[in-house]
């Protein structure tokens, strides 16, 4: 592996013009394909194999004219205080509003609340439903403006008018503020890390190119593979973060090799051969974690995971090809200004390279950097550091025990939105369960008659407020009716009602010879939670198992992959605890711009598990691979830890800060899911990089000593030797930062 990457790095450095040209062709080709591709499909949410999805499919087949895909707006009207909506003046205002709604050519029908029995018992509130001929994504600003105008006209007549439904405009488009904030902070961190504008700009440039290629490819394939516009969200987040980080590691290693006296092309080859190997395997762990989302069997998660995995793969390829090519255009200017003077003349001879390596080792030992000093501190106090880290993360994780999951809806929107106001008005006037009705489908030879009998049985169930009369299709073989619970959609009692109705339906099926299915928003959430519960353990087993094998091959150890997985569990627990504390319980809600604390979005935890596991392994690979390099070249276990932190601590810290800044930038977005994912990933990286990898990992190395690198001999013979640490690159070489003579001199000076 190291030898192949070494040759690839040298080739890209030498043929830099060709390499850059090829990537530009890929970028412009993907951009052209994206610009000429049909628009992406609308966002859809489906869960194959669940009762809710089966019911939806049945409705689409048996009621094709029901405009199931058509958007709808439910306009809620309330009379002035002390008046009734049925008063003559108010009734006339309602009639005018209903007529105005029907004037839009895209509206197929509007229900009159006085004819459809849509007036509350106290006579103060009514609602009208406008059904459109097209889906919500096909509505234009013209339709949205017309709806807003109708609402304002009702308010001008003295009524309180609010509207909900998917026909009401919701601004979910990403503002781009998140990416800009992340890139700005990343630029500052890179400049502070490298002390060179060119070195700081190179990771940013390559990351933007990688994201451009990935997002363009997703857009180009959107209509073919059913990738909606929201599929790119996770791909953009991860593409920017890992793209910058991977390039950062290559550039940093190139500078290190150059300062050790290596010729420029040789330095590029060795940088890709060593740090590039860590990048490849770190990328593989991320790709495995994201692609593993497919086992959850939720199409939206599968598409997001695979799209993001493809973007990460592009970032890896760019890091090991385009980055060394760009280094070829500015081989010396990536160094700090004070370090460039030594490279103005001819390349150093072998003798001068050995002198440079010896001088660098002496300087490193005499002036240890912050990473080396921190590693020595942890090695002296491993138990204390381990306890503080584990107890601290455990304390942050405590709120996760009260995790509540839910799907985003109008009931979780900000209280100042018209959708939330309409939701609350309906709950107050028609009952808490009105906003979460259940839809029951009955398939039978005499569907209408059977459905009426089943509805009467359901009406007797505790927790049922009302049952609507059934409606049969033209063929008479399928009927539907709605059941309104007495409790709200998010109430535990409603969930129990759904389960009891399904149990009752099973008993009625055998007696009536029909098939009864229950669906609706609440039923959908229950099925979704059940799907995730079933998939979580297989998903964790698959991801952790494959990553364990990858890390075992990379580090040739059993304990290192094991502790990496345990560290991940600590990070994910703390991140979930932080999400629950902020987004569900409302702590610091004002600081993060959260208008309405509520249940955590159901898709977020499993999505976060997949992403965070991959990122956690990133830092494990980057940091421990440096230790592995030193250890295989003869360093003692403790010295290997110090060496790893000396060369990798600063860069890993910078990489983590960059990734945190990229993810934190998305907290500024208005979309609740994007805001929550950005916060969760930023928190997870913070905990994993600075507590687990920087504190707990070296503490465990100090306690385990040489046992950390133990691998049974029989297993060592079975595993392929991929030489990720680049040991073969130093065979026959007398210089280099990890050559045996260099390390021996360095560790002698340390002692």
C-alpha positions in Angstrom: 0.0 0.0 0.0 2.7 2.5 1.1 4.8 1.7 -2.0 1.9 2.2 -4.4 0.8 5.5 -2.8 4.5 6.6 -2.7 4.7 6.1 -6.5 1.3 7.7 -7.0 2.4 10.8 -5.1 5.7 11.1 -7.0 3.8 10.7 -10.3 1.2 13.3 -9.4 4.0 15.7 -8.3 6.0 15.2 -11.5 3.0 15.2 -13.9 1.2 18.0 -12.0 -0.1 19.7 -15.1 -1.8 16.6 -16.4 -3.2 15.7 -13.0 -4.7 19.1 -12.4 -6.1 19.1 -16.0 -7.8 15.7 -15.4 -9.5 16.9 -12.2 -10.7 20.1 -13.9 -12.2 18.0 -16.7 -13.9 15.9 -14.1 -15.2 19.0 -12.3 -16.5 20.7 -15.4 -17.9 17.5 -16.8 -19.9 16.8 -13.6 -21.0 20.4 -13.6 -22.2 20.2 -17.2 -24.1 17.0 -16.5 -25.7 18.5 -13.5 -26.8 21.6 -15.4 -28.4 19.6 -18.2 -30.0 17.0 -15.9 -33.7 17.1 -15.3 -34.8 18.5 -11.9 -34.5 16.2 -8.9 -37.6 14.4 -7.6 -39.6 15.7 -4.7 -38.7 14.5 -1.2 -40.6 11.4 -0.3 -40.6 9.4 2.9 -41.3 5.6 2.6 -40.6 2.6 4.8 -40.9 -0.6 2.8 -42.3 -3.6 4.7 -44.2 -1.6 7.3 -48.0 -1.6 7.7 -48.2 2.2 7.2 -46.4 2.0 3.9 -48.5 -1.0 2.8 -51.6 1.1 3.5 -50.3 4.1 1.6 -49.6 1.9 -1.4 -53.1 0.4 -1.2 -54.6 3.9 -1.2 -52.6 4.9 -4.2 -53.8 1.8 -6.1 -57.5 1.8 -5.0 -58.2 5.5 -4.9 -56.2 6.8 -7.9 -58.5 9.9 -8.2 -58.2 10.9 -4.6 -55.3 13.3 -5.5 -53.1 11.6 -2.9 -50.1 13.5 -4.1 -52.0 16.9 -4.3 -51.0 19.6 -1.9 -53.6 20.8 0.6 -54.1 23.9 2.8 -56.2 23.8 5.9 -57.4 27.3 6.6 -58.6 27.8 10.2 -60.9 30.6 11.0 -62.0 31.9 14.4 -64.6 34.5 15.2 -63.8 37.7 17.2 -63.9 37.2 20.9 -67.4 36.9 22.2 -68.8 36.1 18.8 -69.7 32.9 17.0 -68.4 31.9 13.5 -72.0 31.1 12.6 -73.1 34.7 13.0 -74.3 36.2 9.7 -71.5 38.7 9.3 -68.8 36.1 10.1 -70.5 33.5 8.0 -70.4 35.8 5.0 -66.7 36.5 5.6 -66.1 32.7 5.6 -68.1 32.3 2.4 -66.0 35.0 0.7 -62.8 33.4 1.8 -63.9 29.9 0.5 -64.8 31.5 -2.8 -61.5 33.3 -3.1 -59.6 30.0 -2.4 -61.4 28.3 -5.2 -60.5 30.9 -7.8 -56.9 29.6 -8.0 -56.8 27.5 -11.2 -54.5 25.0 -9.4 -57.1 24.3 -6.7 -59.2 21.3 -7.5 -61.7 21.7 -4.7 -62.5 23.7 -1.5 -64.7 22.4 1.3 -67.2 24.7 2.9 -66.9 24.3 6.7 -70.7 24.8 7.1 -71.5 22.0 4.7 -68.8 19.6 5.8 -69.5 19.8 9.5 -66.1 21.5 10.1 -67.4 23.8 12.9 -66.3 23.4 16.5 -68.9 22.5 19.1 -68.6 25.9 20.8 -69.3 27.6 17.4 -66.2 29.8 17.5 -63.9 28.1 15.1 -64.2 26.5 11.6 -61.8 25.2 9.0 -61.8 24.9 5.2 -59.6 22.6 3.2 -58.3 23.6 -0.2 -56.9 20.7 -2.3 -54.6 21.4 -5.2 -54.1 19.5 -8.4 -50.4 19.4 -8.0 -47.9 18.4 -5.3 -46.5 20.8 -2.8 -43.1 20.9 -4.7 -44.8 22.0 -7.9 -46.6 25.0 -6.3 -45.1 28.3 -7.4 -44.7 31.6 -5.7 -47.9 32.6 -7.5 -50.0 30.0 -5.6 -48.3 30.8 -2.3 -48.9 34.5 -2.8 -52.5 33.9 -3.7 -53.0 31.9 -0.5 -51.4 34.6 1.6 -53.6 37.2 0.0 -56.8 35.2 0.9 -55.6 34.8 4.5 -55.0 38.5 4.8 -58.5 39.3 3.3 -60.1 37.1 6.0 -58.1 38.9 8.7 -59.3 42.2 7.3 -62.9 41.1 7.8 -62.1 40.8 11.5 -61.5 37.0 11.7 -58.5 35.2 13.1 -57.1 33.3 10.2 -54.2 30.9 10.1 -53.2 28.1 7.7 -51.5 24.7 7.8 -50.7 21.9 5.4 -48.1 21.3 2.8 -49.4 24.0 0.5 -48.3 26.7 2.9 -44.9 27.9 2.0 -42.1 26.9 4.3 -38.6 28.2 3.7 -36.4 25.1 3.9 -33.7 26.2 1.4 -30.2 26.3 2.8 -29.0 29.9 3.0 -25.3 29.0 2.5 -24.4 30.8 5.7 -23.2 27.5 7.2 -20.7 26.8 4.5 -19.3 30.3 4.5 -18.8 30.4 8.3 -17.1 27.0 8.2 -14.8 27.9 5.4 -13.9 31.3 7.0 -13.0 29.6 10.4 -11.2 26.8 8.5 -9.1 29.4 6.6 -8.1 31.1 9.9 -7.2 27.8 11.5 -5.1 26.6 8.5 -3.3 29.9 8.4 -2.4 29.7 12.1 -1.3 26.0 11.6 0.8 26.4 8.5 1.9 30.1 8.7 1.6 30.2 4.9 -1.2 31.5 2.7 -0.5 29.0 0.0 -0.4 26.1 2.4 -3.6 27.3 4.1 -5.4 27.8 0.8 -4.5 24.5 -0.7 -6.8 22.3 1.5 -9.7 24.8 1.1 -9.3 24.8 -2.7 -9.2 21.0 -3.0 -12.1 20.6 -0.6 -14.2 22.9 -2.7 -13.3 21.1 -5.8 -14.2 17.7 -4.2 -17.5 19.0 -3.0 -18.2 20.5 -6.4 -17.5 17.1 -8.1 -19.6 15.2 -5.5 -22.6 17.6 -5.4 -22.6 17.9 -9.2 -22.6 14.1 -9.6 -25.5 13.8 -7.1 -27.5 16.4 -9.0 -26.7 14.8 -12.4 -27.9 11.4 -11.1 -30.8 12.8 -9.1 -33.6 12.0 -11.5 -32.1 8.6 -12.4 -31.5 7.3 -8.9 -34.3 9.2 -7.1 -31.9 11.5 -5.2 -33.8 14.6 -3.9 -32.3 18.0 -3.2 -32.0 17.3 0.5 -29.7 14.3 -0.3 -26.8 16.7 -0.8 -27.0 18.2 2.7 -25.0 15.5 4.5 -22.7 15.1 1.4 -21.9 18.9 1.6 -21.2 18.8 5.3 -18.9 15.8 5.2 -17.3 16.7 1.8 -16.1 20.0 3.2 -15.0 18.7 6.5 -13.1 15.6 5.4 -11.8 17.3 2.2 -10.1 19.9 4.3 -8.8 17.4 6.9 -7.4 14.9 4.4 -5.6 17.6 2.4 -4.3 19.1 5.7 -2.6 15.8 6.6 -0.9 15.4 3.3 0.4 19.0 3.2 1.5 18.8 6.8 3.4 15.6 6.2 5.0 17.0 3.0 6.3 20.0 5.0 7.7 17.6 7.6 9.5 15.5 5.0 10.8 18.6 3.2 12.2 20.0 6.4 13.9 16.7 7.1 16.0 17.3 4.0 14.2 15.2 1.4 14.2 16.2 -2.3 10.9 17.8 -3.2 9.4 15.0 -5.3 10.7 12.5 -2.8 9.0 14.4 0.0 5.7 14.4 -2.0 6.0 10.7 -2.6 6.7 9.9 1.1 3.9 12.2 2.3 1.4 10.3 0.1 3.0 7.0 1.0 2.6 7.5 4.7 -0.1 10.1 5.5 -1.9 9.1 2.3 -2.2 5.5 3.7 -3.9 6.9 6.8 -6.2 9.0 4.7 -7.2 6.0 2.6 -8.1 3.9 5.6 -9.7 6.7 7.4 -11.8 7.4 4.4 -12.7 3.7 4.1 -14.1 3.7 7.7 -16.2 6.7 6.9 -17.5 5.1 3.7 -18.2 1.8 5.5 -20.2 3.7 8.2 -22.2 5.7 5.7 -22.9 2.8 3.2 -24.0 0.7 6.2 -27.0 2.9 6.6 -28.5 0.8 3.8 -29.2 -2.0 6.4 -31.8 0.3 8.1 -34.1 -0.1 5.1 -35.2 3.5 5.1 -34.7 4.8 1.6 -34.1 8.4 2.5 -31.3 7.4 4.9 -29.8 5.0 2.4 -29.7 7.7 -0.3 -28.2 10.2 2.0 -25.6 7.7 3.3 -24.5 6.5 -0.2 -24.4 10.1 -1.6 -22.2 11.2 1.3 -20.0 8.1 1.0 -19.4 8.9 -2.7 -18.4 12.5 -1.8 -16.0 11.2 0.8 -14.5 8.8 -1.8 -13.9 11.8 -4.0 -12.2 13.6 -1.1 -9.8 10.7 -0.6 -8.9 10.5 -4.3 -8.3 14.3 -4.4 -6.1 14.1 -1.3 -3.7 11.5 -2.8 -3.6 12.9 -6.3 -4.6 16.5 -6.7 -2.9 17.7 -3.5 0.6 16.4 -4.4 0.1 17.9 -7.9 -0.7 21.3 -6.4 2.4 20.9 -4.1 4.4 20.6 -7.3 3.4 24.1 -8.3 4.5 25.6 -5.0 7.0 23.1 -3.5 8.7 25.5 -1.1 6.1 28.3 -0.7 4.0 26.0 1.4 6.6 26.4 4.2 6.7 29.2 6.7 8.7 32.2 5.5 11.6 31.5 7.9 11.9 27.9 6.6 12.1 28.8 2.9 15.7 30.2 2.9 17.3 26.7 3.2 15.6 25.6 -0.1 16.7 28.4 -2.4 19.8 26.5 -3.6 20.3 23.0 -4.8 18.6 20.0 -3.1 20.5 18.6 -0.1 23.0 15.8 -0.6 22.5 12.5 1.3 25.1 13.7 3.9 23.4 17.0 4.4 20.0 15.2 4.7 21.4 13.1 7.6 22.7 16.2 9.3 19.3 17.9 8.9 17.6 14.8 10.3 20.0 14.8 13.3 19.5 18.5 13.8 15.7 18.2 13.7 15.8 15.3 16.2 17.9 17.4 18.6 15.7 20.5 18.3 12.6 18.4 18.8 14.0 16.8 22.0 15.3 20.2 23.3 12.1 22.1 22.5 9.1 19.7 22.7 5.9 21.2 21.3 2.6 21.3 23.1 1.6 17.9 21.8 4.7 16.2 23.2 4.3 18.0 26.5 0.7 16.9 26.8 1.5 13.3 25.9 4.2 13.2 28.6 1.7 14.6 31.2 -0.8 11.9 30.3 1.9 9.2 30.5 2.7 10.4 34.0 -0.9 10.5 35.2 -2.8 8.0 33.1 -5.3 6.9 35.7 -6.4 10.5 36.7 -6.7 11.5 33.0 -8.7 8.3 32.2 -11.1 8.8 35.1 -11.7 12.5 34.4 -12.4 11.8 30.7 -14.7 8.9 31.2 -16.7 10.5 34.1 -16.9 13.8 32.3 -18.3 12.2 29.1 -20.6 10.0 31.2 -22.1 13.1 32.9 -22.7 14.9 29.6 -24.4 11.7 28.3 -26.9 11.5 31.2 -29.7 13.5 29.4 -29.7 10.9 26.6 -31.6 8.5 29.0 -34.6 10.8 28.4 -34.4 10.8 24.6 -37.7 11.2 22.9 -38.0 10.7 19.2 -40.5 12.3 16.8 -41.0 13.4 13.2 -41.0 17.1 12.4 -44.5 18.5 11.9 -46.5 21.6 12.4 -46.8 20.9 16.1 -43.1 21.3 16.5 -42.7 24.5 14.5 -42.0 27.9 16.1 -45.0 29.4 17.9 -45.0 32.5 15.7 -45.5 30.6 12.5 -49.0 30.4 10.9 -48.8 26.6 10.7 -48.2 26.3 14.5 -51.0 28.8 15.2 -53.4 26.8 13.0 -52.3 23.6 14.7 -53.0 25.0 18.2 -56.3 26.5 17.2 -57.5 23.1 15.9 -56.3 21.4 19.1 -58.1 23.9 21.3 -61.4 23.8 19.4 -61.6 20.2 18.1 -59.5 18.3 20.6 -55.9 17.3 20.9 -56.2 14.3 18.7 -57.7 16.2 15.8 -54.2 17.0 14.4 -53.2 13.3 14.4 -56.1 11.3 12.9 -55.5 7.7 12.0 -56.5 6.4 8.6 -58.0 2.9 8.5 -58.2 1.0 5.2 -60.4 -2.1 4.8 -60.1 -4.4 1.8 -63.0 -6.8 1.4 -65.7 -7.9 -1.0 -68.3 -5.7 0.7 -65.8 -3.0 1.8 -68.3 -0.3 2.8 -70.5 -2.6 5.0 -67.5 -4.3 6.6 -65.8 -0.9 7.3 -68.9 0.4 9.0 -68.9 -2.7 11.3 -65.2 -2.3 12.0 -65.7 1.4 12.7 -68.4 0.7 15.2 -66.0 -1.7 17.0 -63.2 0.8 17.0 -65.5 3.6 18.4 -65.8 1.5 21.6 -62.1 1.4 22.1 -60.8 3.6 25.0 -59.0 6.7 23.7 -61.1 7.1 20.6 -62.8 10.5 20.3 -64.7 9.9 17.1 -64.9 7.6 14.0 -65.9 9.1 10.6 -68.3 7.3 8.2 -66.4 5.1 5.7 -65.9 5.9 2.1 -65.6 3.1 -0.5 -63.9 3.2 -3.9 -65.8 2.7 -7.2 -65.0 -1.0 -7.3 -66.4 -1.4 -3.8 -63.6 -3.6 -2.7 -61.8 -1.1 -0.5 -63.0 1.5 2.0 -61.3 4.0 4.2 -62.4 5.9 7.4 -60.6 8.0 9.9 -60.3 7.6 13.7 -59.6 10.7 15.9 -57.9 9.9 19.2 -58.6 11.8 22.4 -54.9 12.6 22.8 -52.3 14.4 20.7 -50.1 12.8 18.1 -47.0 12.8 20.4 -48.8 11.4 23.5 -47.9 8.0 24.7 -51.6 7.2 25.0 -52.0 7.7 21.3 -49.2 5.3 20.6 -50.8 2.7 22.9 -54.1 3.3 21.1 -52.6 2.5 17.7 -51.2 -0.7 19.0 -54.5 -1.7 20.6 -56.4 -0.9 17.4 -54.0 -3.0 15.4 -54.4 -5.9 17.8 -58.2 -5.5 17.5 -57.9 -5.3 13.7 -56.1 -8.7 13.7 -59.0 -10.3 15.6 -61.6 -8.7 13.3 -59.8 -9.8 10.1 -60.4 -13.4 10.9 -64.1 -12.8 11.6 -64.9 -10.6 8.6 -62.5 -12.1 6.0 -61.0 -8.6 5.3 -57.6 -7.0 5.5 -57.4 -4.0 7.9 -54.5 -1.6 7.8 -53.9 1.4 10.1 -51.8 4.3 8.9 -51.5 8.1 9.5 -48.8 10.4 10.9 -48.8 8.8 14.4 -48.9 5.2 13.0 -46.1 6.2 10.6 -43.9 7.3 13.6 -44.6 4.1 15.4 -43.6 2.0 12.4 -40.5 4.2 11.9 -39.4 3.8 15.5 -39.9 0.0 15.3 -37.9 -0.1 12.0 -35.0 1.8 13.6 -35.1 -0.4 16.8 -34.8 -3.6 14.7 -32.1 -2.1 12.5 -29.9 -0.5 15.2 -28.1 -3.5 16.5 -27.5 -5.1 13.1 -26.2 -1.7 11.8 -23.9 -1.2 14.8 -22.7 -4.8 14.4 -22.0 -4.4 10.7 -20.2 -1.0 11.0 -18.2 -1.8 14.1 -17.3 -5.2 12.8 -16.0 -4.0 9.4 -14.2 -1.1 11.0 -12.7 -3.4 13.6 -11.2 -5.6 10.8 -9.9 -2.5 9.0 -8.2 -1.1 12.1 -6.8 -4.5 13.0 -5.2 -4.8 9.6 -3.9 -1.2 9.8 -2.4 -1.4 13.3 -1.9 -5.1 13.6 -3.4 -5.2 17.0 -6.5 -6.5 18.8 -6.7 -4.0 21.6 -6.4 -0.8 19.6 -9.6 -1.4 17.5 -11.4 -2.5 20.6 -10.6 0.6 22.6 -11.4 2.7 19.4 -14.9 1.2 19.4 -15.3 1.9 23.2 -14.2 5.5 22.7 -16.8 5.9 20.0 -19.5 4.8 22.3 -18.5 7.4 24.8 -18.5 10.1 22.2 -21.9 9.1 20.7 -23.4 9.0 24.2 -22.1 12.4 25.1 -23.2 13.9 21.8 -26.7 12.5 22.2 -26.9 13.8 25.7 -25.9 17.3 24.4 -28.6 17.1 21.7 -31.3 16.1 24.2 -30.3 18.8 26.6 -30.4 21.6 24.0 -33.0 20.6 21.4 -35.4 18.6 23.6 -35.0 20.1 27.1 -34.3 23.6 25.9 -31.1 24.4 27.7 -29.3 27.2 25.9 -32.0 27.2 23.3 -31.8 30.9 22.8 -28.0 30.7 22.2 -28.5 28.2 19.4 -31.6 29.8 17.9 -34.0 27.1 18.8 -37.5 28.5 18.7 -39.4 25.4 19.9 -37.7 22.6 21.9 -39.3 19.3 21.3 -38.6 15.6 20.5 -35.4 14.8 18.7 -36.0 14.1 15.0 -36.2 10.3 14.6 -33.7 10.0 11.7 -31.0 12.0 13.6 -29.6 9.4 16.1 -28.9 6.6 13.6 -27.6 9.1 11.1 -25.3 10.6 13.7 -24.1 7.1 14.7 -23.0 6.3 11.2 -21.3 9.6 10.6 -19.7 10.0 14.0 -18.3 6.4 13.9 -16.5 7.2 10.6 -15.2 10.5 11.9 -14.1 9.0 15.2 -12.1 6.4 13.3 -10.5 9.2 11.3 -8.8 10.7 14.3 -7.9 7.2 15.6 -6.2 6.4 12.3 -4.4 9.7 12.0 -3.1 9.9 15.5 -2.3 6.2 16.2 -0.7 5.7 12.7 2.0 8.2 13.8 2.5 6.1 17.0 2.6 2.9 14.9 5.2 4.4 12.6 7.5 5.2 15.5 6.8 1.8 17.2 7.6 -0.3 14.2 10.8 1.6 13.8 12.1 0.6 17.2 10.6 3.2 19.6 9.5 2.1 23.1 5.7 2.2 23.7 5.8 5.4 25.7 8.2 7.1 23.4 5.9 6.1 20.4 3.0 7.9 22.1 5.1 11.1 22.6 6.4 10.9 19.0 2.8 10.4 17.7 1.6 13.5 19.5 4.7 15.5 18.6 4.1 15.0 14.9 0.4 14.4 14.8 -1.1 16.3 17.8 -1.0 19.8 16.3 -2.4 18.6 13.0 -5.1 16.5 14.5 -6.1 19.4 16.7 -6.3 21.7 13.7 -8.3 19.1 11.7 -10.8 18.7 14.6 -11.2 22.5 15.0 -11.8 22.7 11.2 -14.4 19.9 11.3 -16.1 21.5 14.3 -16.2 24.8 12.6 -17.7 23.4 9.4 -20.4 21.5 11.3 -21.1 24.4 13.7 -21.7 26.7 10.7 -24.8 24.7 9.8 -26.3 25.5 13.2 -27.1 28.9 11.6 -29.5 27.3 9.1 -33.3 27.6 9.7 -34.0 23.9 8.8 -34.5 22.0 12.1 -32.9 18.8 10.9 -29.9 20.5 9.4 -29.4 22.6 12.6 -29.7 19.5 14.8 -27.3 17.4 12.7 -24.8 20.3 12.6 -24.9 20.6 16.4 -24.7 16.9 17.0 -21.7 16.3 14.7 -19.9 19.3 16.0 -20.4 18.1 19.6 -19.4 14.5 18.7 -16.2 15.7 17.1 -15.4 17.9 20.0 -15.8 15.1 22.5 -14.1 12.4 20.4 -11.1 14.4 19.2 -10.2 16.3 22.4 -11.4 14.0 25.1 -11.3 10.4 23.7 -8.4 10.6 21.2 -6.3 13.2 22.9 -6.8 12.1 26.5 -8.4 8.7 27.0 -6.4 7.0 24.2 -2.9 8.0 25.4 -3.9 7.1 28.9 -4.9 3.6 27.8 -1.6 3.3 25.9 0.3 4.3 29.1 -1.5 1.6 31.1 -1.3 -1.1 28.4 2.3 -0.5 27.4 3.6 -3.0 24.7 0.4 -5.1 25.2 -1.5 -2.4 23.2 0.3 -3.7 20.1 -0.2 -7.4 20.8 -1.4 -9.6 18.0 -1.4 -13.5 18.1 1.3 -14.8 15.8 -1.1 -17.0 13.9 -3.3 -14.0 13.2 -0.3 -11.9 12.2 0.5 -14.4 9.5 -3.0 -14.4 8.2 -3.5 -10.7 8.0 -2.2 -8.9 4.8 0.7 -6.6 5.4 -0.5 -3.3 3.9 2.4 -1.3 5.3 0.2 1.7 6.1 3.0 3.2 8.3 5.4 3.2 5.4 8.1 0.9 6.9 9.2 -0.3 3.4 9.9 3.2 2.3 12.7 3.5 4.9 14.4 0.2 4.0 17.8 1.0 2.9 17.4 4.7 3.8 19.6 6.3 6.4 17.5 9.4 6.9 14.0 10.5 7.3 11.8 11.4 10.3 10.9 7.8 11.0 14.0 6.0 9.8 15.6 3.8 12.5 18.8 5.9 13.0 16.7 9.1 13.3 14.3 7.6 15.9 17.2 6.1 17.9 18.9 9.5 18.1 15.6 11.2 19.0 14.7 8.8 21.8 18.2 8.8 23.2 17.9 12.6 23.4 14.5 12.3 25.0 15.8 10.1 27.7 
